[in-house]
């Protein structure tokens, strides 16, 4: 059924679009990690605390893994500014656009199963929409959507009504994009697009008959043992049971509860504990061999390969780094209330992630310091 005529309804009127930043191409020198160790891994508190204090962050967490083994981890600070509850290493941080690599990974799994193909087009997957779909979007492929080359705009604003099934809401969001001319000729250039990933999510839902959130649980979270993973704000709205997001106002970080509208899920609504996130990161660092059998190495390599002339693959920015002994993969994400960064170096087996429950001000620089310190210590 095609989208019916309706007024646009914003589920969260104050929600800002998902944001994306890439860390500087060079990794600068920073403080080395702390040396106090638990029985399992090095405690990073001595690294994180001065960075948190310098940048006035509510909380800061980080972890590094080498060849599937956690080498260092830590979490310092507060779940919510001006409250006494401290964060723990088990606390859940919002990963923002780092969700995109998860959506692309599911796409790769479904390609392996023959449910669809990298060259599957919107016209093929949604034939009932061909008549109203803008002609330029009919030939847009899954691959173009996942590499931000589909011509879809950065965002749209029709999220459907909250009482509708989520699959329907994503179709309505998709229609608000594909029924109009693309921002650029599909395939002609890179344009970072949350909308493109929502449309890709709708394709996954169509070929499986399963809502994206359940696909994530069934194909990513449960097989990898990511028990902490979920969607939307990590905490309950009237509790301090998990980290709150914060925004920079009046020279300080102010708590701000909420997330972007739920239909944006495939573009970035996941939260999880940082050690759970590294289980997903290591799946990519190991090229699908840890754990074995979840996705083929050749599929992971395909996910890591940018189009000619670009550096954005499918959910990953791919850049050469001497310390990585070849190519490194990175991504950063924010829902404008939180910030998360990941770096992978498959040649040396290194995965690292850094998270905070705030966004704005000097947050990217703060997380870059921590990432650089972990690279200095573990990129050997």
C-alpha positions as CSV (number, residue, x, y, z in Angstrom):
1,X,0.0,0.0,0.0
2,X,1.4,3.4,-1.0
3,X,1.6,6.3,1.4
4,X,-1.8,8.0,2.0
5,X,-2.2,11.7,2.0
6,X,-1.5,13.1,5.5
7,X,0.0,15.8,7.5
8,X,3.6,15.3,8.6
9,X,3.9,14.3,12.2
10,X,7.1,14.7,14.1
11,X,7.4,12.2,16.9
12,X,10.0,14.3,18.7
13,X,9.5,17.9,17.7
14,X,12.7,19.0,19.3
15,X,14.9,16.1,17.9
16,X,17.8,17.2,15.8
17,X,19.1,15.1,12.9
18,X,21.6,12.4,13.5
19,X,25.1,13.9,13.3
20,X,28.4,12.5,11.9
21,X,32.0,13.4,12.3
22,X,35.2,11.8,11.2
23,X,38.2,12.0,13.5
24,X,41.2,13.9,12.1
25,X,43.1,11.8,9.6
26,X,46.3,11.9,11.7
27,X,46.5,10.5,15.2
28,X,48.4,12.9,17.4
29,X,50.4,12.1,20.5
30,X,48.5,11.9,23.8
31,X,48.9,10.6,27.3
32,X,49.7,6.9,27.6
33,X,47.1,4.6,29.2
34,X,47.2,3.9,33.0
35,X,49.1,1.0,34.3
36,X,47.0,-0.3,37.1
37,X,45.5,-3.6,36.0
38,X,42.7,-5.9,37.0
39,X,43.0,-9.7,36.6
40,X,41.6,-9.3,33.1
41,X,42.7,-6.0,31.6
42,X,44.3,-2.7,32.3
43,X,42.1,-0.1,34.1
44,X,42.0,3.1,32.0
45,X,40.8,5.4,34.8
46,X,44.2,7.2,35.0
47,X,43.9,8.1,31.3
48,X,40.3,9.0,31.3
49,X,40.0,11.1,34.4
50,X,42.3,14.0,33.3
51,X,40.7,14.1,29.9
52,X,37.3,14.2,31.4
53,X,38.3,16.9,33.8
54,X,40.0,19.0,31.1
55,X,36.9,19.0,28.8
56,X,34.3,19.1,31.6
57,X,32.6,15.9,30.3
58,X,29.9,14.3,32.4
59,X,31.3,10.8,31.8
60,X,33.9,9.1,29.6
61,X,34.5,5.5,28.8
62,X,36.9,3.6,26.5
63,X,38.1,0.1,25.7
64,X,40.7,-1.6,23.5
65,X,40.8,-5.2,22.2
66,X,43.6,-7.0,20.4
67,X,42.9,-10.2,18.5
68,X,39.6,-10.7,20.4
69,X,41.1,-10.1,23.9
70,X,40.1,-7.0,25.9
71,X,43.4,-5.3,26.8
72,X,42.1,-2.2,28.6
73,X,38.9,-0.7,29.6
74,X,37.5,2.0,31.9
75,X,34.6,4.3,32.7
76,X,34.7,7.5,34.8
77,X,32.3,10.3,35.7
78,X,28.6,10.7,36.2
79,X,25.5,9.2,34.5
80,X,23.8,12.6,34.8
81,X,25.4,16.0,35.6
82,X,24.7,17.2,39.2
83,X,23.6,13.8,40.4
84,X,25.7,11.3,42.5
85,X,25.3,8.2,40.3
86,X,28.7,7.2,38.8
87,X,29.0,5.4,35.5
88,X,30.3,1.9,35.4
89,X,31.9,-0.2,32.7
90,X,28.6,-2.0,32.3
91,X,26.7,1.2,31.6
92,X,25.2,1.7,28.1
93,X,26.3,4.5,25.8
94,X,24.5,5.7,22.7
95,X,26.6,4.9,19.6
96,X,24.8,7.2,17.1
97,X,25.8,6.7,13.5
98,X,28.1,3.8,14.5
99,X,24.8,1.9,14.1
100,X,25.2,2.2,10.3
101,X,27.9,-0.5,10.2
102,X,25.5,-2.8,11.9
103,X,22.8,-2.2,9.4
104,X,25.2,-2.8,6.6
105,X,26.4,-6.0,8.2
106,X,22.8,-7.3,8.3
107,X,22.6,-6.4,4.6
108,X,25.7,-8.4,3.9
109,X,24.2,-11.4,5.8
110,X,21.0,-11.2,3.7
111,X,23.0,-10.9,0.5
112,X,24.8,-14.1,1.5
113,X,21.4,-15.8,2.0
114,X,20.2,-14.6,-1.4
115,X,17.4,-12.5,0.0
116,X,18.7,-9.6,-2.0
117,X,21.8,-8.4,-3.9
118,X,24.1,-5.4,-3.7
119,X,22.6,-4.3,-7.0
120,X,19.0,-4.8,-5.9
121,X,17.1,-1.7,-6.8
122,X,14.3,0.2,-5.2
123,X,12.0,-0.6,-8.1
124,X,12.7,-4.3,-7.7
125,X,12.2,-4.4,-4.0
126,X,9.2,-2.0,-3.9
127,X,7.4,-2.6,-7.3
128,X,4.1,-1.3,-5.9
129,X,5.8,2.1,-5.6
130,X,7.3,2.4,-9.0
131,X,4.5,4.6,-10.4
132,X,4.9,7.3,-7.7
133,X,8.6,6.9,-7.2
134,X,10.7,9.6,-8.8
135,X,12.2,8.1,-11.9
136,X,15.8,8.8,-10.7
137,X,15.3,6.7,-7.6
138,X,14.0,3.6,-9.4
139,X,17.5,2.3,-10.2
140,X,19.0,3.2,-6.9
141,X,20.7,0.1,-5.4
142,X,21.3,-1.2,-1.9
143,X,25.0,-0.6,-2.5
144,X,24.5,3.1,-3.4
145,X,22.4,3.6,-0.3
146,X,25.0,2.0,2.0
147,X,27.8,4.0,0.5
148,X,25.9,7.4,0.7
149,X,25.8,7.7,-3.1
150,X,22.1,7.2,-3.7
151,X,21.3,10.9,-4.1
152,X,19.1,10.8,-1.0
153,X,19.2,13.9,1.1
154,X,20.8,14.0,4.5
155,X,17.5,13.7,6.3
156,X,13.7,13.8,5.8
157,X,11.0,14.6,8.3
158,X,8.0,12.3,7.8
159,X,8.2,9.8,10.6
160,X,4.6,8.5,10.5
161,X,2.4,8.3,13.5
162,X,3.7,6.7,16.8
163,X,0.8,4.2,16.9
164,X,1.6,2.8,13.5
165,X,3.7,-0.4,13.0
166,X,7.4,0.6,12.6
167,X,7.7,-1.0,9.2
168,X,4.9,1.2,8.0
169,X,6.5,4.3,9.5
170,X,9.8,3.6,7.7
171,X,7.9,3.1,4.4
172,X,6.3,6.5,4.9
173,X,9.7,8.1,5.6
174,X,11.1,6.4,2.5
175,X,8.2,7.7,0.4
176,X,8.9,11.3,1.6
177,X,12.3,10.9,0.0
178,X,11.9,8.8,-3.1
179,X,8.7,10.5,-4.4
180,X,10.8,13.6,-5.0
181,X,13.9,14.3,-7.1
182,X,17.2,13.3,-5.5
183,X,19.5,15.8,-4.1
184,X,22.2,14.7,-6.6
185,X,22.2,12.3,-9.5
186,X,22.5,8.8,-8.0
187,X,26.0,7.5,-8.1
188,X,27.5,10.8,-9.0
189,X,28.9,11.9,-5.7
190,X,29.0,11.2,-1.9
191,X,26.4,12.8,0.3
192,X,26.2,11.6,3.8
193,X,22.6,10.5,4.3
194,X,20.7,9.2,7.3
195,X,17.7,9.0,5.0
196,X,19.6,6.6,2.7
197,X,20.2,4.2,5.6
198,X,16.5,4.3,6.7
199,X,15.6,3.4,3.1
200,X,18.2,0.5,3.2
201,X,16.6,-0.6,6.5
202,X,13.2,-0.6,4.8
203,X,14.7,-2.8,2.1
204,X,15.9,-5.3,4.7
205,X,12.5,-5.3,6.3
206,X,10.7,-5.9,3.0
207,X,12.8,-8.9,2.0
208,X,12.6,-10.5,5.5
209,X,9.1,-9.4,6.7
210,X,10.9,-8.6,10.0
211,X,11.2,-5.1,11.6
212,X,14.8,-3.8,11.7
213,X,15.0,-3.9,15.5
214,X,14.2,-7.6,15.5
215,X,16.8,-8.2,12.7
216,X,19.4,-6.5,14.9
217,X,18.5,-8.6,17.9
218,X,18.4,-11.9,15.9
219,X,21.5,-11.4,13.7
220,X,23.8,-9.1,15.7
221,X,23.1,-8.7,19.4
222,X,22.2,-12.3,20.3
223,X,24.8,-14.1,18.3
224,X,27.5,-11.8,19.6
225,X,26.3,-11.9,23.2
226,X,25.6,-8.2,23.3
227,X,23.1,-8.4,26.2
228,X,23.3,-4.7,27.0
229,X,22.3,-3.6,23.5
230,X,19.1,-1.8,22.8
231,X,17.5,1.2,21.0
232,X,16.9,4.8,22.0
233,X,17.9,6.5,25.2
234,X,19.8,4.1,27.5
235,X,18.1,5.3,30.6
236,X,14.4,5.5,31.7
237,X,12.9,9.0,31.4
238,X,12.5,9.6,35.1
239,X,15.5,7.6,36.4
240,X,19.3,7.8,36.5
241,X,19.7,4.0,35.9
242,X,21.9,4.6,32.8
243,X,23.8,7.6,31.3
244,X,21.7,10.6,30.2
245,X,22.7,12.6,27.2
246,X,24.0,16.2,27.6
247,X,24.2,19.4,25.5
248,X,26.6,22.3,25.8
249,X,24.9,25.4,27.1
250,X,26.2,28.4,29.2
251,X,29.7,27.0,29.4
252,X,28.6,23.6,30.9
253,X,26.9,20.4,29.9
254,X,23.2,20.3,30.6
255,X,21.3,16.9,30.9
256,X,19.0,16.4,27.9
257,X,16.8,13.3,27.8
258,X,15.7,11.8,24.5
259,X,16.8,10.5,21.1
260,X,16.0,11.0,17.4
261,X,12.7,9.6,16.2
262,X,12.6,5.8,16.3
263,X,12.1,5.3,12.5
264,X,15.7,6.6,12.1
265,X,16.9,3.3,13.8
266,X,19.0,1.9,10.8
267,X,20.9,5.2,10.7
268,X,21.7,5.4,14.4
269,X,19.6,4.6,17.5
270,X,21.6,1.8,19.1
271,X,23.0,1.9,22.7
272,X,25.2,-0.7,24.4
273,X,28.0,-1.2,26.9
274,X,31.4,-0.4,25.4
275,X,32.7,-3.9,25.9
276,X,29.7,-5.3,24.2
277,X,30.3,-2.9,21.3
278,X,33.8,-4.3,20.9
279,X,32.3,-7.7,20.2
280,X,30.7,-6.2,17.1
281,X,33.9,-4.3,16.3
282,X,36.0,-7.4,16.5
283,X,33.7,-9.2,14.1
284,X,34.9,-6.7,11.5
285,X,38.5,-6.5,12.7
286,X,38.7,-10.3,12.4
287,X,37.1,-10.1,8.9
288,X,34.2,-12.3,10.2
289,X,36.3,-15.0,11.8
290,X,35.5,-14.1,15.5
291,X,33.0,-15.6,16.0
292,X,33.2,-18.0,13.0
293,X,30.2,-18.7,10.8
294,X,28.2,-15.5,11.4
295,X,29.3,-13.8,8.2
296,X,31.8,-14.7,5.5
297,X,35.2,-13.0,5.3
298,X,34.6,-12.1,1.7
299,X,31.4,-10.4,2.7
300,X,33.2,-8.4,5.4
301,X,35.9,-7.4,2.9
302,X,33.1,-6.2,0.6
303,X,31.6,-4.1,3.4
304,X,35.1,-2.5,3.9
305,X,35.7,-1.6,0.3
306,X,34.8,2.0,-0.7
307,X,33.7,2.9,-4.2
308,X,36.5,4.0,-6.5
309,X,37.6,7.5,-5.6
310,X,36.0,7.6,-2.2
311,X,36.8,6.5,1.3
312,X,33.4,5.7,2.7
313,X,32.6,2.0,2.4
314,X,29.4,0.5,4.0
315,X,29.2,2.0,7.5
316,X,33.0,2.6,7.7
317,X,35.4,5.4,6.7
318,X,38.5,3.7,5.4
319,X,41.8,5.5,5.6
320,X,45.5,4.5,5.4
321,X,47.5,4.6,8.6
322,X,51.1,3.7,9.3
323,X,50.2,2.5,12.8
324,X,47.6,0.2,11.4
325,X,50.2,-1.3,9.0
326,X,47.7,-0.6,6.2
327,X,44.1,0.5,6.2
328,X,42.2,1.5,9.3
329,X,38.4,1.8,9.6
330,X,36.7,4.4,11.7
331,X,33.4,6.0,12.3
332,X,31.9,8.5,14.8
333,X,28.3,9.2,15.7
334,X,26.1,11.4,17.8
335,X,22.5,12.0,18.3
336,X,23.5,15.5,19.4
337,X,23.4,14.4,23.1
338,X,26.1,11.7,23.1
339,X,29.3,11.0,21.1
340,X,31.0,7.8,20.2
341,X,34.1,6.9,18.2
342,X,35.5,3.6,16.9
343,X,38.8,2.7,15.2
344,X,39.7,-0.7,13.7
345,X,43.0,-2.0,12.4
346,X,42.5,-5.4,10.8
347,X,46.1,-6.0,10.0
348,X,47.2,-5.8,13.6
349,X,43.9,-7.1,15.2
350,X,43.2,-3.8,17.1
351,X,39.7,-2.6,17.9
352,X,39.1,0.4,20.1
353,X,36.1,2.6,21.1
354,X,35.6,5.7,23.1
355,X,32.3,7.0,24.4
356,X,30.8,10.0,26.3
357,X,27.3,11.0,27.3
358,X,27.5,14.5,25.8
359,X,28.0,16.3,22.5
360,X,29.2,19.7,21.4
361,X,32.1,22.0,22.5
362,X,35.4,20.1,22.4
363,X,34.0,16.6,22.7
364,X,35.5,15.3,19.5
365,X,39.0,16.5,20.5
366,X,38.6,14.9,23.9
367,X,37.8,11.5,22.4
368,X,40.6,11.9,19.9
369,X,43.0,12.2,22.8
370,X,41.9,8.9,24.3
371,X,41.9,7.1,21.0
372,X,45.4,8.4,20.2
373,X,46.6,7.1,23.6
374,X,45.2,3.7,23.0
375,X,46.8,3.6,19.5
376,X,50.1,4.5,21.0
377,X,49.9,1.7,23.5
378,X,48.3,-1.1,21.5
379,X,49.2,-0.6,17.8
380,X,52.3,-2.7,18.0
